[in-house]
């Protein structure tokens, strides 16, 4: 079981996929290792991951948005910790 995966379903349709640091805080549910979406790895510093942003990526109210055909990827960074580590990724499907 992955303790970092959360799916959002509307009616019978998948609308969002969340990759989080911890969705379930429970000793019985323990994920070994960080999640990754290609070059975007949980805990990766903003400065390093920024090099992998495509040209059409931009900063939105929600974080860094990377639009694509049929979905958008949102990357959320922790502004309060050194290096601004990546703590969540959201894939919004449309």
Helices and strands as residue ranges (DSSP letters): E 5-10, E 13-20, E 36-37, E 40-41, H 46-49, G 50-52, E 58-60, E 63-68, E 71-77, E 86-93
